[in-house]
Amino acid sequence: MLAGRRIVLGVSGGIAAYKSVELCRRLVDAGAHVTPVLTESALRFVGRTTFDALASERAIVSLWEGESRIPHTELGRHTDLVIVAPATARLLGALANGLSTDALTNVLIATRAPVVVCPAMHTEMWEHPAVVANVETLRSRGVTVVDPEAGRLAGGDVGMGRLAGIESIMAAVEVTLAGSGDLAGHRVVVTAGGTREPIDAVRVIANRSSGRQGHAIAAEAQRRGAEVVLITTAESSIPSGCSVVRVETAAEMGVALDNHAASASAVVMAAAVADFRPVEVTSGKHKKSLGAPEIRLEPTPDLLASLGENKPEGQVLVGFAAETSDLIDNARGKLAAKNLDLIVANDVAAPEVGFSHPTNSVTILDTEGGVEETGLMSKAEIATRVVDRVARLLTAVR
Ligand code: CTP
């Protein structure tokens, strides 16, 4: 559930800050991408080096550091959740009143992502009418408040106000994230990689697809709250958190699609499916001494075309077009012929594009005649563009 999700872990200055070190580790272990943002007073209790070492990104303390000119809005915009543990009375008050005084409060006010706060303070402070009112305000705005527990407090006092246990905080993060993201409640099937069609027991007909673009799309859909089924031939860069069906041939990919596609809100066919396969597969290894074999090929079924023929009402179907000439015309032809909602056209002959490159450049065509050219960017950024379009269509369907 947390795999691939981007989380800002805010730490404000209370003795319970040491527990946020453990929380950071738990979030990272669960697969989240964690960026710690510490207040100046948190640094009196814990060291930033600890967070630098444990988190996915270096800790941020000040607005005036780092490479981004506007880190608070950048972080706020790209995170899936902000959690503050511990949240002091000052932090709760600043958030309730829209006051931005440091990096953490800036991120909190600049984000539209769900926010979880985990207050920790002395009993008198927790029960102060101003704090009670601030907590009520935050709850009424949809902030998840993980109530503190009774127990031993700083200075040997005992009472209500101790930071909630790690398990309760992790559960609150999971529940908050489960209902968030523009693809929450949707199942998305993504195919990736090139199929391998056997010639004999050791040889195959394959293609150059690495599966990276499809995997990036699966990761992005999952990050945005979808339940993702990834049907792939590729071994590397498999995103965590998806349910993965490993296949080898076009026929096996067809069976996996039969099992999973009908119930999906969206199907993205990023796989490079072989168009032809050997009619006969030699049992055992064809020996060199027998001479060069003659390999007769037959067409494989067009999986995407049959998904298009049987497309359930409201399903968004996305194809890819790998072209070496007449990119737009060929892609537009496939969009119509296979009854697709979107097609992602790839000039696989262009430099730094397509198979086995970390970067890509695509043109996304839709049924209204829309043409979106992405320009050269990382496969993760391309995935964001593709998933944006899928999400938009799904929202329109609803
Ligand atoms: N595709 C498929 N089954 C096949 C071949 C292709 O589902 N047997 C899908 C691919 O996953 C891709 C789309 O169809 O999403 C287009 O694939 P592409 O190789 O670009 O085109 P083809 O339809 O195979 O036509 P051509 O090879 O002539 O360009």
Residues whose N, C-alpha, C, O or C-beta is under 5 A from the ligand:
A	BS01	CTP	M269 A270 A271 A272 V273 A274 D275 T300 P301 D302 L303 L304 A305 G319 F320 A321 A322
